[in-house]
Amino acid sequence: MGLKRGLGLFSTTMYGLGVIFGAGIFALISIGAGLAGNTLWLAFFLSALIAIFTAFSYAELSSAFPKEAAEYTYTRKAFHSETFSFAIGWVIAIGTMIAAATVAIGFGGYLQALSGIDPVIGALAIIIAMSILNYIGINESAKFNNIATSFEVLGLLAVIVIGFISHPTIESNLLELPSNGISGIIAAVSVVFFAYIGFENLTNLSEEVKDSRKTIPMALMLSLGISTIIYILVAVAAVREVGWSALSQSNAPLTLVVSATLGRYSSLLSYIALFATANTVLMFLIVPSRIFYGMSKGGSLPKFLSVTGSRKTPMISVAIVGVLAALFASAFDIKTVAQLANLAVFFAYLAVNASLIILANSDDKRSFFSPRIFGIPVLAWLGVLSTLFMLANFEARLWLMQIVVIGIGLVFFLFNRTRNR
């Protein structure tokens, strides 16, 4: 039984915005401010630039190969290696689950500020609740996403308006580099890039989107463009209003930005943050369950992972993803899990950009094309160079964790292939 096609351009774009907006801007902006200082906006701009290079590669490949488990499919077409393709699909699936855990921790933090509930309990509760919604169906998930994303956008617009119209509490030179110079901005990019994670996940819904060859590329461009503009304006407004130092020390940074103007009503932003983080947890749980489903259909994982129930969702994959995300949420701090998620995503971006370079002149029919110069997909090459640069800036301990994740995945892969033989 296949997956149900129920998403149009609006819902798909809203899905992209819903998964992009979330803990990255509502929680990690404080960590980014501590690293980049007044040039926080520049860290968001550079992150967007890296994302845009790769977004064009995803858009073209999604129009040529509209399948679930996108990275797995693209690399298998390009490199003709099931082992390598599995490693890429596995890394992005685990990375997205880690991202779900990151956002769940952010949810727990905001819930604790409002109710005093232990943040770990809050994180586990939202993962369970969103896993249930993931199982119920993509249309129901999309409806929740549309509502939650509307609240998120309103909250971020409120931050922008207040940050620009109110009298700032501190004078900030937005061009002043942090104390450790460019390295501070690069370090901030390695964290705040998490705010953009999600646009690529649209490609993993290809079998649940109407006319996906045209809808997915358009939704990719719209969601990434809208989020980039809003992120940069929020970063400028936040630093202008309270200064990077105060922003970096707050557990509810955007609530702090509006507190002077809204007073006791500033807690409304914390409630919006709950919607944002809950919604992003849902989006990050949907994607790995579809990746496992796609790799199972491709024969690289056991067949039971592609079993769909009466709701036409991959129910066993949904359950496994929920359990693993809960384990990650209870094991790591928010900065570590965010960086682990970013490392996995950059690794996948490198593979996807390389795949487009290889497949750029293939005979596969496609409805979207990344810009070419003399037939060369230049943005894909820029995507390769930028992701290589970012990968070189991650700490050795994070690489070690990533290698362990890949090793565990390959053990499952080889066991499954041996059993099939």
C-alpha positions as CSV (number, residue, x, y, z in Angstrom):
1,M,0.0,0.0,0.0
2,G,1.5,3.3,-1.1
3,L,1.5,6.7,0.7
4,K,-1.4,9.1,0.3
5,R,-0.9,12.2,-2.0
6,G,-2.6,15.1,-0.2
7,L,-0.3,18.1,-0.2
8,G,-0.6,21.1,-2.6
9,L,1.8,24.0,-3.0
10,F,0.4,26.0,0.0
11,S,0.6,23.1,2.4
12,T,4.0,22.0,1.2
13,T,5.4,25.6,1.5
14,M,3.8,25.9,5.0
15,Y,5.4,22.5,5.8
16,G,8.8,24.0,4.8
17,L,8.3,27.1,6.8
18,G,7.0,25.1,9.8
19,V,10.1,22.9,9.9
20,I,12.5,25.8,9.3
21,F,10.9,28.1,11.9
22,G,11.3,26.5,15.4
23,A,14.0,26.0,18.0
24,G,16.7,27.4,15.7
25,I,15.4,30.9,16.0
26,F,13.4,30.6,19.3
27,A,16.2,29.0,21.3
28,L,19.6,28.8,19.6
29,I,19.6,32.5,18.7
30,S,21.0,33.1,22.2
31,I,24.0,30.7,21.6
32,G,24.6,32.4,18.2
33,A,24.6,35.8,19.8
34,G,27.2,34.7,22.3
35,L,29.5,33.6,19.4
36,A,28.9,36.3,16.8
37,G,28.0,39.3,18.9
38,N,26.6,42.2,17.0
39,T,27.2,40.4,13.7
40,L,24.6,37.8,14.5
41,W,22.7,38.8,11.4
42,L,25.7,38.0,9.3
43,A,25.8,34.5,10.7
44,F,22.2,34.0,9.6
45,F,23.0,35.5,6.2
46,L,26.0,33.2,5.6
47,S,24.0,30.2,6.8
48,A,21.3,31.1,4.2
49,L,23.9,31.4,1.5
50,I,25.1,27.9,2.1
51,A,21.5,26.7,2.3
52,I,20.6,28.4,-1.0
53,F,23.5,26.8,-2.9
54,T,22.3,23.3,-1.9
55,A,18.6,24.2,-2.2
56,F,19.0,24.5,-6.0
57,S,20.6,21.0,-6.1
58,Y,17.7,19.5,-4.1
59,A,15.1,21.3,-6.3
60,E,16.5,20.0,-9.6
61,L,17.0,16.5,-8.3
62,S,13.6,16.4,-6.7
63,S,12.1,17.3,-10.1
64,A,14.0,14.4,-11.7
65,F,13.5,11.8,-9.0
66,P,10.3,12.5,-7.0
67,K,10.8,9.7,-4.4
68,E,10.8,9.3,-0.6
69,A,14.3,8.9,1.0
70,A,15.5,11.7,-1.3
71,E,19.3,11.7,-0.4
72,Y,19.4,7.9,-0.6
73,T,17.7,8.0,-4.1
74,Y,19.9,10.8,-5.5
75,T,23.2,9.3,-4.4
76,R,22.2,5.8,-5.6
77,K,21.4,7.2,-9.0
78,A,24.7,9.2,-9.1
79,F,27.2,6.8,-7.5
80,H,25.6,3.4,-8.2
81,S,26.6,2.3,-4.7
82,E,24.0,0.9,-2.4
83,T,26.3,1.0,0.5
84,F,27.3,4.7,0.1
85,S,23.6,5.7,-0.6
86,F,22.5,3.8,2.5
87,A,25.2,5.7,4.6
88,I,23.9,9.0,3.3
89,G,20.3,8.1,4.0
90,W,21.1,6.8,7.4
91,V,23.1,9.9,8.4
92,I,20.3,12.3,7.4
93,A,17.7,10.1,9.1
94,I,19.6,10.0,12.4
95,G,20.5,13.6,12.0
96,T,16.9,14.6,11.6
97,M,15.9,12.5,14.7
98,I,18.7,14.3,16.6
99,A,17.2,17.6,15.3
100,A,13.8,16.5,16.7
101,A,15.4,15.9,20.0
102,T,17.1,19.3,19.9
103,V,13.7,21.1,19.3
104,A,12.0,18.9,21.9
105,I,14.6,20.1,24.5
106,G,13.8,23.7,23.4
107,F,10.1,23.0,23.9
108,G,10.9,21.6,27.4
109,G,12.8,24.7,28.3
110,Y,9.9,27.1,27.3
111,L,7.4,24.8,29.1
112,Q,9.4,24.9,32.3
113,A,9.5,28.7,32.2
114,L,5.7,28.7,32.0
115,S,4.7,25.8,34.2
116,G,7.8,24.6,36.2
117,I,7.6,21.1,34.6
118,D,10.9,19.4,34.3
119,P,12.3,20.1,30.7
120,V,13.2,16.4,30.1
121,I,9.6,15.4,30.9
122,G,8.3,18.1,28.6
123,A,10.6,17.0,25.8
124,L,9.6,13.4,26.1
125,A,5.9,14.3,26.2
126,I,6.0,16.4,23.0
127,I,7.9,13.6,21.2
128,I,5.2,11.1,22.1
129,A,2.3,13.5,21.2
130,M,3.8,14.4,17.8
131,S,4.7,10.7,17.0
132,I,1.0,9.9,17.5
133,L,0.1,12.8,15.1
134,N,2.7,11.5,12.6
135,Y,1.0,8.1,12.7
136,I,-2.5,9.5,12.3
137,G,-1.7,11.0,8.8
138,I,0.0,13.5,6.6
139,N,-3.1,15.6,6.1
140,E,-3.8,15.9,9.8
141,S,-0.1,16.8,10.4
142,A,-0.3,19.4,7.6
143,K,-3.4,21.0,9.2
144,F,-1.6,21.3,12.6
145,N,1.5,22.6,10.8
146,N,-0.5,25.3,9.0
147,I,-2.0,26.6,12.3
148,A,1.2,26.4,14.2
149,T,3.3,28.0,11.4
150,S,0.8,31.0,11.3
151,F,1.4,31.6,15.0
152,E,5.2,31.3,14.5
153,V,5.2,33.9,11.8
154,L,3.1,36.3,13.8
155,G,5.4,35.9,16.8
156,L,8.5,36.6,14.7
157,L,6.9,39.6,13.0
158,A,6.0,40.9,16.4
159,V,9.7,40.7,17.4
160,I,10.7,42.5,14.2
161,V,8.2,45.3,14.6
162,I,9.0,45.8,18.3
163,G,12.8,45.7,17.7
164,F,12.6,48.4,15.0
165,I,10.0,50.8,16.4
166,S,10.9,50.8,20.1
167,H,13.7,52.8,21.6
168,P,16.7,50.4,22.0
169,T,18.0,49.7,25.5
170,I,21.6,49.6,24.2
171,E,23.4,51.1,21.3
172,S,24.8,48.3,19.0
173,N,27.1,48.6,16.0
174,L,25.9,45.9,13.7
175,L,29.1,45.8,11.8
176,E,31.4,45.3,14.9
177,L,33.1,41.9,14.7
178,P,33.1,39.7,17.8
179,S,36.2,39.6,20.0
180,N,37.6,36.5,18.2
181,G,36.9,38.0,14.8
182,I,35.8,35.9,11.8
183,S,36.2,32.7,13.6
184,G,33.5,33.7,16.0
185,I,31.1,34.3,13.1
186,I,32.0,30.9,11.6
187,A,31.4,29.2,15.0
188,A,28.0,30.9,15.1
189,V,27.2,29.6,11.6
190,S,28.0,26.1,12.8
191,V,25.2,26.5,15.4
192,V,22.6,28.8,13.9
193,F,22.6,26.9,10.6
194,F,20.3,24.6,12.5
195,A,17.6,27.3,12.0
196,Y,17.6,26.5,8.3
197,I,17.5,22.7,8.6
198,G,14.3,21.4,7.2
199,F,14.0,22.9,3.7
200,E,15.6,19.8,2.3
201,N,13.1,17.6,4.1
202,L,10.5,18.7,1.7
203,T,12.0,16.3,-0.9
204,N,11.3,13.4,1.4
205,L,7.5,14.1,1.0
206,S,7.6,13.6,-2.8
207,E,5.2,10.6,-2.7
208,E,2.7,12.6,-0.6
209,V,2.6,15.8,-2.7
210,K,0.4,16.5,-5.7
211,D,2.4,17.1,-8.9
212,S,5.6,16.8,-6.9
213,R,7.9,17.4,-9.8
214,K,6.8,21.1,-9.9
215,T,5.5,21.6,-6.4
216,I,8.5,20.5,-4.4
217,P,11.1,22.8,-6.2
218,M,8.7,25.8,-5.9
219,A,8.0,25.2,-2.2
220,L,11.7,24.8,-1.6
221,M,12.5,28.2,-3.0
222,L,9.5,29.9,-1.3
223,S,10.1,28.5,2.1
224,L,13.8,29.2,2.1
225,G,13.5,32.7,0.7
226,I,10.8,33.8,3.2
227,S,12.6,32.3,6.2
228,T,15.9,34.0,5.3
229,I,14.3,37.5,5.2
230,I,12.5,36.9,8.5
231,Y,15.6,35.5,10.2
232,I,17.9,38.3,9.3
233,L,15.3,40.9,10.4
234,V,14.8,39.1,13.7
235,A,18.5,39.0,14.3
236,V,18.9,42.7,13.7
237,A,15.9,43.6,15.7
238,A,16.9,41.4,18.7
239,V,20.5,42.8,18.9
240,R,19.2,46.3,18.4
241,E,16.7,46.0,21.2
242,V,18.6,44.3,24.0
243,G,22.2,43.8,22.8
244,W,24.0,40.6,22.0
245,S,25.3,40.1,25.6
246,A,21.8,40.1,27.2
247,L,20.5,38.0,24.4
248,S,23.2,35.4,24.8
249,Q,22.4,34.9,28.5
250,S,18.6,34.4,28.1
251,N,16.8,31.0,28.1
252,A,13.9,32.6,26.4
253,P,15.7,35.2,24.1
254,L,12.9,36.4,22.0
255,T,10.6,36.8,25.0
256,L,13.3,39.0,26.4
257,V,13.3,41.1,23.2
258,V,9.6,42.0,23.6
259,S,9.4,42.1,27.4
260,A,10.1,45.9,27.7
261,T,7.4,46.8,25.3
262,L,4.8,44.1,26.1
263,G,5.4,43.9,29.8
264,R,3.4,41.1,31.4
265,Y,2.0,40.1,28.0
266,S,5.5,39.2,26.8
267,S,4.8,35.6,28.0
268,L,2.6,35.3,24.9
269,L,5.8,34.8,22.9
270,S,6.7,31.9,25.1
271,Y,3.4,30.3,24.2
272,I,4.1,30.9,20.5
273,A,7.5,29.3,21.1
274,L,5.7,26.2,22.4
275,F,3.7,26.1,19.1
276,A,6.8,26.6,17.1
277,T,8.9,23.9,18.8
278,A,6.0,21.4,18.9
279,N,5.4,21.9,15.2
280,T,9.1,21.5,14.3
281,V,9.3,18.3,16.4
282,L,6.4,16.9,14.3
283,M,8.1,17.9,11.0
284,F,11.5,16.4,12.1
285,L,9.7,13.1,13.1
286,I,7.9,12.8,9.8
287,V,11.0,12.9,7.7
288,P,13.2,10.1,9.1
289,S,10.1,7.8,9.2
290,R,9.7,8.4,5.5
291,I,13.5,7.9,4.9
292,F,13.3,4.5,6.6
293,Y,10.2,3.7,4.6
294,G,12.0,4.6,1.3
295,M,15.2,2.7,2.2
296,S,13.1,-0.3,3.1
297,K,11.3,-0.2,-0.2
298,G,14.7,0.1,-1.9
299,G,15.9,-3.1,-0.1
300,S,18.5,-1.5,2.1
301,L,16.5,-1.9,5.4
302,P,14.2,-4.7,6.5
303,K,10.8,-4.9,4.7
304,F,8.8,-4.4,7.9
305,L,9.9,-0.7,8.0
306,S,7.8,0.0,4.8
307,V,4.6,-1.5,6.2
308,T,1.8,1.0,6.1
309,G,-1.3,0.7,8.3
310,S,-4.9,1.8,7.8
311,R,-3.8,5.4,8.1
312,K,-1.5,5.0,5.1
313,T,1.5,6.0,7.1
314,P,4.6,3.8,7.8
315,M,3.5,2.9,11.3
316,I,6.6,0.8,12.4
317,S,9.0,3.4,11.1
318,V,7.0,6.1,12.9
319,A,7.2,4.2,16.2
320,I,11.0,3.5,15.9
321,V,11.8,7.1,15.1
322,G,9.8,8.3,18.1
323,V,11.6,6.0,20.5
324,L,15.1,7.0,19.1
325,A,14.3,10.7,19.3
326,A,13.2,10.3,22.9
327,L,16.5,8.6,23.7
328,F,18.5,11.4,22.1
329,A,16.4,14.1,23.9
330,S,17.2,12.6,27.3
331,A,21.0,12.0,26.6
332,F,22.5,15.3,25.3
333,D,22.4,19.1,25.8
334,I,20.8,21.4,23.2
335,K,24.1,22.8,21.8
336,T,25.6,19.3,21.3
337,V,22.6,17.8,19.6
338,A,22.2,20.9,17.4
339,Q,25.8,20.6,16.2
340,L,25.4,16.8,15.7
341,A,22.4,17.5,13.5
342,N,24.2,20.2,11.6
343,L,27.2,17.9,11.0
344,A,24.9,15.2,9.6
345,V,23.1,17.7,7.3
346,F,26.3,19.2,5.9
347,F,27.5,15.6,5.2
348,A,24.3,15.0,3.3
349,Y,24.5,18.4,1.5
350,L,28.0,17.5,0.2
351,A,26.7,14.2,-1.2
352,V,23.6,15.8,-2.8
353,N,25.6,18.6,-4.5
354,A,28.1,16.0,-5.8
355,S,25.1,14.0,-7.1
356,L,23.8,16.9,-9.1
357,I,27.3,17.6,-10.6
358,I,27.4,13.9,-11.8
359,L,23.8,13.8,-13.0
360,A,23.6,17.4,-14.4
361,N,23.7,16.2,-18.0
362,S,22.0,12.9,-17.7
363,D,18.9,12.0,-19.8
364,D,16.5,12.0,-16.7
365,K,13.5,14.2,-17.3
366,R,13.3,17.2,-15.0
367,S,11.2,20.4,-14.7
368,F,13.6,22.5,-12.7
369,F,17.2,23.4,-13.4
370,S,20.0,24.8,-11.2
371,P,21.8,27.7,-13.0
372,R,24.5,26.5,-15.5
373,I,27.6,28.2,-16.9
374,F,28.8,26.3,-20.0
375,G,26.7,23.4,-18.8
376,I,28.3,23.4,-15.3
377,P,25.9,23.6,-12.3
378,V,27.9,26.4,-10.6
379,L,25.8,26.6,-7.4
380,A,26.3,22.9,-6.8
381,W,30.1,23.4,-7.0
382,L,29.7,26.3,-4.5
383,G,27.6,24.1,-2.4
384,V,30.4,21.5,-2.3
385,L,33.1,24.0,-1.4
386,S,31.0,25.7,1.3
387,T,29.9,22.5,3.0
388,L,33.5,21.2,2.9
389,F,34.6,24.4,4.6
390,M,31.9,24.0,7.3
391,L,32.7,20.3,7.8
392,A,36.3,21.2,8.5
393,N,35.3,23.5,11.4
394,F,33.5,20.9,13.5
395,E,35.2,19.5,16.7
396,A,36.8,16.1,16.6
397,R,34.5,14.7,19.3
398,L,31.5,15.5,17.0
399,W,33.1,13.7,14.1
400,L,33.8,10.7,16.4
401,M,30.1,10.6,17.3
402,Q,29.1,10.8,13.6
403,I,31.5,8.0,12.7
404,V,29.9,5.8,15.4
405,V,26.5,6.6,14.0
406,I,27.6,5.6,10.5
407,G,29.2,2.4,11.8
408,I,26.0,1.4,13.6
409,G,24.0,2.0,10.5
410,L,26.4,-0.1,8.3
411,V,26.1,-3.0,10.7
412,F,22.3,-3.0,10.2
413,F,22.7,-2.6,6.5
414,L,25.2,-5.5,6.1
415,F,23.1,-7.7,8.4
416,N,20.0,-7.1,6.3
417,R,21.9,-7.7,3.0
418,T,23.4,-10.9,4.3
419,R,20.0,-12.1,5.4
420,N,18.4,-11.3,2.1
421,R,21.1,-13.3,0.3
